[in-house]
Amino acid sequence: MKKLLTPACLATVLLSATAQANVNLPLERLFAEPALSGTAPRSLSFSPDGSRVTYLKGKDTDANRLDLWQYQLKSGQHSILVDSNQLFSGPEQLSDEEKARRERLRLFASGIVSYNWSKDGKALLFPLNGDLYYYDLDSQKSRKLTNTEAFETDAQISPKGRYVSFIREQNIFVLDLKSGKETQLTTDGQGLIKNGMAEFVAQEEMGRMTGYWWAPDDSKIAFSQIDESPVAEAVRNEIYADEIKLFNQRYPFTGTANVKVKLGVVAVQQPAVQWLDLGMEQDIYLARVNWSKSASLLTYQWQSRDQQQLELRSVELPSGATKVLLKEQSPTWLNLNDDLHFLKDKQHFVWASERDGYKHLYLYKLDGTLVRQLTKGDWIVNKIEAINEEQGIIYFSGRKDTPLESHLYSVPVKGGESKRLTQAEFSHAVVMAETGQSFIDSYSSVLQPTKVELKSVKGKVLTVLESNDVSGSHPLAQYKDKLVKPRFGTLKAKDGQALYYRVFEPAALEKGKKYPVVVGVYGGPGAQRVTNSWSAKDLYFQYLAQNGYVVFQLDNRGSENRGKAFEDPIYKKLAVVELEDQITGVEYLRSLPYVDADRIGIYGHSYGGYMSIMAMFKAGDYFKAGVAGAPVTDWALYDTHYTERYLGHPATNKAGYEQSSVFPYVKDYQGNLLIYHGMADDNVLFTHSTKLYSELQKQGKLFDSMDYPGSKHSMFGQPVQTHLHKTITAFFERQLKQ
């Protein structure tokens, strides 16, 4: 017989549960396992036949060792589909190329970190420990496709499922899955010549991680060949706890030569390369390559070195006849996207452009004739999610309702109003089924960690894949009641544009008390921080608010998801309008009765680190203390594609480069700056900080520093993150509270 609780015992239990759910966040807990954000699955995908949803999930014994799981729609059951240990167990060995690739993709795990479905949905491909594994769903068995000392990277299943392709030792190989025969399609890849591989700036700055593309009928592959010989060789060091590694890297510093790039096509059965004519001008970027629905028509996007011109070109095969289908141009720069979609009718394609100031969708005929603009307004399309051609509907994510939330919308191909399909008050990331009838909805808000549901396009919840309710045994449950909901608002920039901000305030503001402020900043292009979405990074801001700080974030001009007119003011002069807008935010903070205007600090990483330094050097009257993480200090030390996009070429904008560097303003620095950097950073090189350290020392300026042996740009890992945030907290305690 179950023992009943007396009223007194029941009251004690309830009081204990309430107290347990009302605990402040300990700093050491922010980065420990299990993650406070819960267990939202990663790398969600539909099987091509729509019968199951697959996702990656960490093992109970090791959250960073990932397996492939499935949810079968018919049975409604979750189960493990492929155990990574059955493919390979033990420590993994990765090539330097694969390590760099994973860093750029932010893949910080082992086991199955990525997977590809075959088009027929009957098989899966996994890269693991430098080799390739092929899993057959019917037999439920896997086979190892490669077993060499060389590393195989960028593996793909061909569109018809007959082949697996990959890069080995800078050449393209294909393996016939039926016969097991391996064919080498290119042979001249060695030294400075790389076939089928994306160059550094393509991966790091252009969002293009591959250098080869299958024709839709499996007959041939288009590929880029890069020649790195024009790129200056630099010696890059990575400092670890017990050693220093030196790398001779071809790094395209801004204003210097890029790689030479060629575009070729090679047939699988007769490996002879047909080189295509990219034009007389060689100093260009090969931005994107896409096959149409036909193996006889290839397209590529040609971008000028100054990034002010973009051409979509088509190539007829086998003749090689080239035609410019459309041109885009800008007096500042053109943002790249992946929203070129060819329709099955082989007569039309959908294109995305910012030509009217906002990213919108356009329908074109295959000959380059504009049919109609599909979306319009003072808001942006994020990306095309799917196209249901039978019903004539395009599904896209965008920010029509508010720039603070991403939603799924639909719009008819024949033209008409777009319709929101996802719930307001949350931000949504979706994965559409190929049928366009259902989608995986990963949604969150600023106080709700990511929930994952399978929904019909009519809004019906078909199943809950991960409720992630912050209750019971959820890792965040005991801290939930102490989390504060940030207050959102807008301010006006000097040019009249709206600047969105949010403020995390201590839960109970004491009357008459003035609080110190930490301004959390990124400030650079390609990012947005003020959103109604969950981010584990915000837990540190919650921690600061619980410990007596006001935390303020503002997206200045130049940040994304607000349209091109909002981005353009930073062109050829960085940290000018960005800092101007952050000061507008500080002036607002000074107007609040509970803010101590003499105790305002600023903190950011990467571009945010750069902004923190500029704030301390150029606006010391507004900021008492600053923390700068992995900061850019001299744009001459950064790469071509990113830097020239915003600053132009150094030869034509020498003054802009000088004024955008932190060094002219060192003389005005008054003190109270902490700089930290990963000593193996291959994005913003450690040189950025050491160069500034030297100049501060020469000018007799005092500063604090904390550098992390072996850490890359992301500063990944619980020990590093915990120590780093303890360091930042202690710094602000000294500077803003004592």
TORKE-595678 format. One record per residue (C-alpha): residue in three letters; x negated, y negated, z negated. Coordinates in steps of 0.05 Angstrom, whole numbers, padded with zeros to 5 digits, always signed. Each point is the difference from the previous one (the first is absolute). Layout:
BEGIN
ALAXYZ...
This chain:
BEGIN
MET+00000+00000+00000LYS-00026-00069+00019LYS-00015-00044-00059LEU+00041-00064+00000LEU-00033-00067-00016THR+00029-00039-00058PRO+00019-00073+00014ALA-00062-00023-00038CYS-00046+00046+00041LEU+00033-00021+00064ALA-00011-00073-00017THR-00074+00014-00014VAL-00008+00036+00067LEU+00034-00057+00038LEU-00042-00052-00037SER-00064+00039+00017ALA+00020+00006+00074THR+00015-00074+00003ALA-00066-00018-00032GLN-00036+00047+00047ALA+00032-00035+00060ASN-00021-00067-00025VAL-00076+00004+00002ASN-00048-00050+00030LEU-00044+00024+00058PRO-00070+00021-00024LEU-00052-00022+00051GLU-00033+00069-00001ARG+00067+00031+00021LEU+00007-00042+00064PHE-00047+00043+00041ALA+00005+00068-00035GLU+00039+00062+00022PRO+00056+00013+00007ALA+00011-00064+00039LEU+00048-00049-00031SER+00033-00010+00069GLY+00026+00071-00003THR-00003+00055+00052ALA+00025-00029+00066PRO-00023+00047+00055ARG-00052-00022+00051SER-00006+00006+00076LEU+00074+00015+00009SER+00020+00027+00068PHE+00057+00035+00036SER-00015+00065+00036PRO+00013-00012+00074ASP+00063+00043-00002GLY+00026-00039-00060SER+00009+00062-00043ARG-00047-00021-00055VAL-00036-00058-00032THR-00073+00010-00016TYR-00043-00038-00049LEU-00066+00003-00038LYS+00000+00012-00074GLY-00056+00007-00051LYS-00011+00065-00039ASP+00024+00003-00072THR-00072+00014-00019ASP-00030-00055+00044ALA+00042-00057+00024ASN-00052-00019+00053ARG-00002+00070+00031LEU+00058-00002+00050ASP+00043+00056+00028LEU+00054-00003+00055TRP+00071+00006-00026GLN+00066+00005+00035TYR+00073-00015-00013GLN+00045+00044+00043LEU+00064-00036+00018LYS+00041+00064+00008SER-00018+00031-00068GLY-00010-00065-00037GLN-00063+00029-00031HIS-00069-00029-00012SER-00059+00049+00007ILE-00073+00001+00015LEU-00012+00011+00074VAL-00076+00003+00003ASP-00046+00007-00060SER-00065-00037+00015ASN-00039+00051-00041GLN+00022+00055+00048LEU-00033-00039+00056PHE-00062-00021-00037SER-00019-00005-00074GLY-00061-00030-00032PRO-00036-00066+00009GLU+00010-00031+00068GLN-00056-00024+00045LEU+00017-00059+00045SER-00040-00035+00054ASP-00018-00073-00009GLU+00048-00016+00058GLU+00057+00036-00036LYS-00016-00033-00066ALA+00002-00069+00033ARG+00064+00018+00036ARG+00034+00022-00065GLU-00022-00064-00035ARG+00033-00042+00055LEU+00062+00043-00005ARG-00002-00004-00076LEU+00002+00076-00005PHE-00028+00014-00070ALA+00016+00074-00010SER-00022+00070+00018GLY+00036+00060+00029ILE+00052-00015+00053VAL-00006-00075+00009SER+00032-00002+00069TYR+00038+00045+00047ASN+00029+00002+00070TRP+00063+00035+00024SER+00001+00035+00068LYS+00054-00030+00045ASP+00043+00063-00005GLY-00004+00000-00076LYS-00028+00070-00003ALA-00070-00016-00024LEU-00042-00048-00041LEU-00072-00023+00006PHE-00044-00018-00059PRO-00071-00029-00003LEU-00035+00027-00062ASN-00073+00000-00021GLY-00023-00019+00070ASP+00037+00057+00034LEU+00070+00009+00030TYR+00056+00046-00023TYR+00062+00019+00039TYR+00062+00024-00038ASP+00055+00040+00036LEU+00068-00008-00033ASP+00029+00064+00028SER-00055+00045-00027GLN-00014-00046-00059LYS-00074+00011+00013SER-00057-00047+00013ARG-00062+00009+00042LYS-00065-00037+00000LEU-00010-00030+00069THR-00071-00025-00009ASN-00059+00027-00039THR-00062-00040+00017GLU-00052-00039-00038ALA+00023-00061+00038PHE+00060-00040-00026GLU+00065-00003+00040THR+00039-00065-00007ASP+00062-00034+00028ALA+00035+00065+00016GLN+00065-00002+00040ILE+00050+00051+00026SER+00015-00013+00074PRO+00071-00024+00017LYS+00022+00068+00028GLY-00036+00038-00055ARG-00048+00039+00044TYR-00064-00030-00026VAL-00034-00029-00061SER-00049-00056+00015PHE-00054-00030-00044ILE-00065-00038-00002ARG-00065+00037-00013GLU-00069-00033+00003GLN+00029-00061+00038ASN+00034+00041+00054ILE+00071+00023+00014PHE+00018+00073-00004VAL+00064+00038+00012LEU+00018+00070-00025ASP+00052+00042+00036LEU+00044+00027-00056LYS+00022+00061+00040SER-00068+00024+00025GLY-00044-00031-00053LYS-00045-00028+00054GLU-00036-00064-00017THR-00016-00051+00054GLN-00045-00060-00006LEU+00030-00057+00041THR-00057-00051-00007THR-00074+00014-00004ASP-00036-00066-00004GLY+00019-00019-00071GLN-00063-00007-00041GLY-00041-00055-00033LEU+00033-00066+00016ILE+00053+00030+00047LYS+00064+00024-00032ASN+00059+00031+00036GLY+00071-00001-00027MET-00021-00037-00063ALA+00026-00068-00022GLU-00054-00050-00014PHE-00010-00034-00067VAL+00044-00062+00013ALA+00054+00042+00033GLN+00007+00041-00063GLU-00012-00055-00051GLU+00035-00060+00032MET+00042+00023+00059GLY+00039+00056-00033ARG-00023+00050+00054MET-00028+00062-00032THR-00007+00044+00062GLY-00037-00006+00066TYR+00039+00052+00041TRP+00071+00011+00023TRP+00035+00062+00029ALA+00042-00005+00064PRO+00072+00022-00014ASP-00007+00064+00041ASP-00065+00025-00032SER-00037-00007+00067LYS-00050-00054-00018ILE-00028-00046-00053ALA-00014-00074+00004PHE-00059-00021-00043SER-00045-00058-00018GLN-00075+00005+00006ILE-00039-00049-00042ASP-00072-00020+00008GLU-00027-00030-00064SER-00066-00022+00029PRO+00019-00075+00004VAL+00018-00002-00074ALA-00056-00022-00046GLU-00025+00053-00048ALA+00004-00019-00073VAL-00026+00037-00060ARG+00056+00008-00050ASN-00014+00026-00069GLU+00047+00037-00047ILE-00023-00002-00072TYR+00020+00059-00043ALA-00015+00015-00073ASP-00060+00043+00016GLU-00020-00017+00072ILE+00003-00052+00055LYS+00023+00024+00068LEU-00021-00039+00062PHE+00042+00000+00063ASN-00020-00026+00067GLN+00067-00026+00024ARG+00020-00034+00064TYR+00040-00056-00031PRO+00031-00054+00045PHE-00010-00063-00041THR+00044-00057+00022GLY-00026-00036+00062THR-00044+00060+00020ALA+00010+00054+00053ASN+00054+00053-00006VAL-00004+00070+00028LYS+00008+00011+00074VAL+00064+00037+00013LYS+00023+00043+00058LEU+00067+00034+00012GLY+00000+00068+00034VAL+00048+00057+00016VAL-00022+00073-00001ALA+00041+00061+00021VAL+00002+00059-00046GLN-00007+00053+00055GLN-00052-00037+00040PRO-00042-00043-00047ALA-00024-00055+00046VAL+00008-00071-00026GLN+00036-00053+00041TRP-00023-00069-00025LEU+00052-00055+00004ASP-00014-00072+00019LEU+00009-00046-00060GLY-00019-00062+00040MET-00060-00045+00009GLU-00002-00027-00071GLN-00035+00050-00045ASP+00003-00038-00066ILE+00071+00022-00017TYR+00039+00044-00048LEU+00036+00064+00020ALA+00057-00012-00049ARG+00048+00057+00016VAL+00009+00057+00049ASN+00068+00033+00014TRP+00026+00050+00051SER+00068-00014+00029LYS+00048+00058+00005SER-00038+00022+00061ALA-00070+00030+00005SER-00011-00042+00062LEU+00007-00067-00035LEU-00047-00023-00056THR+00003-00068-00034TYR-00051-00037-00042GLN-00001-00067-00036TRP-00057-00045+00019GLN-00018-00054-00051SER-00047-00058+00013ARG-00059-00010-00047ASP+00032-00063-00028GLN+00064+00040-00013GLN+00043-00054+00033GLN+00019+00042+00060LEU+00030+00070+00002GLU+00019+00037+00064LEU+00040+00064+00006ARG-00029+00035+00061SER+00024+00063+00035VAL-00043+00049+00039GLU+00028+00046+00054LEU-00034+00068+00000PRO-00037+00029+00036SER-00010-00062+00043GLY-00022-00045-00058ALA+00041-00059+00027THR+00009-00050-00056LYS+00056-00051-00012VAL+00011-00052-00054LEU+00070+00012-00026LEU+00003-00059-00048LYS-00044-00051-00034GLU+00002-00031-00070GLN-00039-00061-00020SER-00009-00045-00061PRO-00038-00064-00016THR-00022+00034-00065TRP-00001+00077+00002LEU+00044+00059+00018ASN+00017+00053-00052LEU-00002+00072+00024ASN+00055+00050-00012ASP+00021+00072+00017ASP+00070-00015+00026LEU-00007+00017+00074HIS+00051+00055+00014PHE+00015+00030+00069LEU+00071+00024+00010LYS+00018+00069+00027ASP+00034-00030+00062LYS-00071-00016+00024GLN+00026-00068+00021HIS-00006-00042-00063PHE-00043-00014-00061VAL+00008-00038-00065TRP-00052-00052-00019ALA-00012-00042-00062SER-00023-00072+00004GLU-00009-00061-00044ARG+00009-00048+00059ASP+00058-00038-00033GLY-00037-00005-00067TYR+00027+00064-00030LYS-00012+00072+00018HIS+00060+00025+00040LEU+00018+00056+00049TYR+00007-00007+00075LEU+00025+00048+00054TYR-00040+00004+00065LYS+00005+00037+00065LEU-00059+00045+00015ASP-00024-00050+00053GLY-00008-00054-00053THR+00066-00037+00011LEU+00032-00026-00064VAL+00071+00027-00009ARG+00019-00032-00066GLN-00022-00021-00070LEU+00028+00051-00049THR-00010-00035-00067LYS-00004-00074-00016GLY-00002-00048-00059ASP-00045-00031-00053TRP-00020+00068-00027ILE-00046+00056+00021VAL+00004+00071+00024ASN-00051+00043-00036LYS+00001+00060+00047ILE+00042+00046+00042GLU+00018+00062-00040ALA+00038+00040+00054ILE+00040-00007+00064ASN+00062+00042+00012GLU+00005-00005+00075GLU+00063+00043+00005GLN+00038-00050-00043GLY-00040-00060+00024ILE-00023-00022-00069ILE-00067-00025-00025TYR-00015+00008-00074PHE-00051-00048-00029SER-00025-00024-00067GLY+00000-00075-00011ARG+00015-00058-00046LYS+00062-00032+00028ASP+00035-00007-00067THR-00060-00024-00042PRO-00076+00000+00009LEU-00005+00032-00069GLU+00030+00066+00022SER-00010+00047+00058HIS+00063+00033+00028LEU+00021+00048+00055TYR+00043-00031+00055SER+00031+00023+00065VAL+00010-00039+00064PRO+00031+00023+00067VAL-00046+00006+00059LYS+00053-00034+00043GLY-00003-00060-00047GLY+00039-00024-00060GLU-00006-00015-00074SER-00046+00040-00045LYS+00030+00037-00059ARG-00032+00014-00068LEU+00003+00073-00020THR-00034+00000-00068GLN+00020-00025-00069ALA-00015-00071-00021GLU-00040-00016-00063PHE-00053+00052+00019SER-00057+00003+00050HIS+00002+00060+00046ALA-00052+00041+00039VAL+00032+00050+00046VAL-00017+00060+00043MET+00051+00015+00054ALA+00018+00069+00027GLU-00012+00007+00075THR+00074+00007+00010GLY+00011-00068-00031GLN+00058+00028-00042SER-00035+00000-00067PHE-00059-00031-00036ILE-00043+00008-00061ASP+00008-00062-00043SER-00056-00017-00049TYR+00025-00061-00037SER-00019-00039-00062SER+00007-00065-00035VAL-00046-00040-00044LEU+00022+00041-00061GLN+00020+00065+00033PRO-00055+00048+00023THR+00011+00031+00069LYS+00061+00043+00008VAL+00005+00046+00061GLU+00066+00021+00031LEU+00022+00033+00065LYS+00055-00041+00032SER+00043-00001+00062VAL-00003-00063+00042LYS+00071-00015-00025GLY-00028-00007-00070LYS+00021+00066-00031VAL-00049+00030-00048LEU-00012+00071+00025THR-00047+00019-00057VAL-00046-00030-00051LEU-00071+00021+00014GLU-00029-00037-00061SER+00045-00038-00048ASN-00060-00028-00040ASP+00048-00024-00053VAL-00039-00034-00056SER+00030+00041-00056GLY-00013+00063-00040SER-00070+00027+00014HIS-00017-00051+00054PRO-00070-00028-00015LEU+00027-00071+00000ALA+00061+00013-00042GLN-00029-00018-00068TYR-00025-00067+00028LYS+00061-00017+00041ASP+00036-00046-00049LYS-00061-00044-00009LEU-00008-00014+00075VAL+00021-00069+00021LYS+00037-00017+00064PRO-00038-00054+00037ARG+00036-00064+00018PHE+00000-00016+00074GLY+00003-00069+00032THR-00024-00045+00056LEU-00042-00063+00005LYS-00013-00045+00060ALA-00067-00002+00036LYS-00024-00068+00025ASP+00025+00017+00069GLY+00069+00016-00027GLN-00004+00076+00005ALA+00028+00041-00058LEU-00051+00034-00046TYR+00027+00060-00038TYR-00026+00013-00071ARG+00014+00045-00058VAL-00016-00008-00074PHE-00011+00054-00053GLU+00014-00033-00068PRO-00007+00027-00071ALA+00067+00031-00019ALA+00012-00048-00058LEU-00027-00069+00013GLU-00010-00034-00067LYS+00029-00070-00003GLY-00054-00053+00001LYS-00056+00049+00016LYS-00043-00009+00062TYR-00026+00061+00035PRO-00062+00013+00043VAL+00012+00019+00073VAL-00033+00049+00048VAL+00013-00015+00073GLY-00004+00066+00039VAL-00021-00016+00071TYR-00015+00033+00066GLY+00013-00058+00047GLY-00026+00030+00064PRO+00034+00021+00065GLY+00031+00069+00009ALA+00026+00006-00071GLN+00059-00020-00043ARG+00002+00002-00076VAL+00066-00032-00019THR+00050+00055+00015ASN+00057+00036-00034SER-00035+00067+00002TRP-00036+00046-00047SER-00076-00004-00005ALA-00042+00036-00052LYS-00047-00059+00003ASP+00055-00043-00032LEU-00006+00041-00064TYR-00063-00038-00016PHE+00040-00065+00006GLN+00052+00031-00046TYR-00057+00016-00049LEU-00024-00072+00002ALA+00071-00026-00011GLN+00008+00046-00060ASN-00064-00029-00027GLY+00020-00072+00002TYR-00016-00022+00071VAL+00044-00030+00054VAL-00017+00032+00067PHE+00015-00038+00064GLN-00003+00023+00073LEU+00013-00042+00061ASP-00006+00019+00074ASN-00034-00059+00033ARG+00002-00018+00073GLY-00040+00051+00040SER+00031+00061-00033GLU+00043+00048+00039ASN+00074+00016+00010ARG+00020-00073+00008GLY-00012-00010+00074LYS-00057-00028+00041ALA+00013-00073-00017PHE-00012+00018-00073GLU-00066+00034+00018ASP-00030-00050+00049PRO-00020-00057-00047ILE-00062+00040-00022TYR-00029+00001+00071LYS-00073-00022+00003LYS-00001-00022-00073LEU+00007+00051-00055ALA+00016-00014-00073VAL+00027-00069+00015VAL+00076+00006+00005GLU-00004+00064-00040LEU-00031-00036-00059GLU+00045-00060+00012ASP+00061+00045-00009GLN-00029+00034-00061ILE-00010-00069-00031THR+00073-00015+00016GLY+00016+00061-00042VAL-00045-00024-00057GLU+00033-00068+00002TYR+00067+00035-00009LEU-00029+00040-00058ARG-00023-00064-00033SER+00072-00024+00001LEU+00023+00058-00043PRO+00005-00018-00074TYR-00029+00067-00023VAL-00062-00001+00045ASP-00067-00025-00026ALA-00027-00040+00059ASP-00071+00004-00028ARG+00000+00076-00002ILE+00015+00023+00070GLY-00043+00056+00031ILE+00000+00032+00069TYR-00015+00072+00020GLY-00005+00036+00067HIS-00034+00055+00039SER-00030-00001+00071TYR+00031-00062+00033GLY+00029-00013-00068GLY-00071+00001-00029TYR-00020-00051+00053MET+00060-00042-00020SER-00018+00004-00074ILE-00071-00026+00015MET+00026-00056+00044ALA+00050-00019-00055MET-00056-00004-00051PHE-00047-00037+00046LYS+00049-00048+00033ALA+00056-00007-00051GLY-00033+00006-00068ASP+00048-00052-00027TYR+00057+00049+00009PHE-00033+00065-00020LYS-00039+00011-00064ALA-00024+00071+00016GLY-00002+00047+00059VAL-00011+00074+00016ALA-00024+00016+00070GLY-00001+00073+00022ALA-00039+00024+00062PRO+00002-00070+00029VAL-00018-00024+00069THR-00048-00058-00012ASP-00028-00014+00070TRP+00042+00016+00061ALA-00063+00007+00042LEU-00010+00066-00037TYR+00068+00028+00021ASP+00019+00035+00065THR+00021-00027+00068HIS+00072+00019+00009TYR+00026-00022-00068THR-00042-00063-00009GLU+00006-00027+00071ARG+00075+00012-00001TYR+00007-00054-00053LEU-00063-00042+00007GLY-00016+00005+00073HIS-00070+00012+00026PRO-00057-00029-00043ALA-00029-00034+00062THR+00064-00040+00011ASN+00020-00011-00073LYS-00065-00009-00038ALA+00031-00051-00048GLY+00058+00045-00014TYR-00046+00057-00020GLU-00041-00045-00045GLN+00061-00030-00034SER+00032+00068-00009SER-00061+00028-00035VAL-00004-00007-00076PHE-00072-00025+00000PRO+00011-00074+00015TYR+00042-00005-00063VAL-00046+00035-00050LYS-00024-00068-00024ASP+00070-00017-00025TYR+00008+00063-00041GLN+00009-00015-00075GLY-00002+00071-00028ASN+00043+00058-00025LEU-00004+00047+00060LEU-00003+00077-00002ILE-00020+00035+00065TYR+00005+00076+00008HIS-00017+00043+00059GLY-00007+00073+00020MET-00073+00013+00016ALA+00017+00049+00057ASP+00052-00045+00032ASP-00002+00010+00076ASN+00055-00051+00015VAL-00019-00063-00037LEU-00073+00016-00008PHE-00032-00008-00069THR-00045-00052+00034HIS+00058-00050-00004SER-00006+00000-00076THR-00076+00006-00006LYS-00008-00059+00047LEU+00046-00041-00045TYR-00034+00025-00063SER-00066-00026+00027GLU+00027-00069+00018LEU+00035-00009-00067GLN-00065+00018-00034LYS-00040-00049+00043GLN+00047-00055-00019GLY-00001+00019-00074LYS+00074+00018-00002LEU+00021+00051-00052PHE+00048+00056+00018ASP+00019+00070-00020SER-00006+00062+00044MET+00019+00073-00003ASP-00022+00046+00056TYR+00020+00073+00009PRO-00050+00051+00027GLY+00029+00045+00054SER+00066-00037+00005LYS+00030-00018+00068HIS+00045-00059+00016SER+00062+00032-00031MET-00036+00013-00067PHE+00035+00067-00002GLY+00001+00044-00063GLN+00028-00002-00070PRO-00066-00013-00037VAL-00019-00058+00045GLN+00070-00031+00000THR+00006+00005-00075HIS-00069-00030-00013LEU+00012-00054+00052HIS+00066-00022-00031LYS-00028+00001-00070THR-00055-00046+00026ILE+00050-00047+00033THR+00044-00001-00062ALA-00059-00014-00047PHE-00022-00056+00046PHE+00068-00034+00000GLU+00005+00009-00075ARG-00065-00038-00009GLN+00015-00054+00051LEU+00075-00012-00009LYS+00016+00019-00071GLN-00060-00019-00044
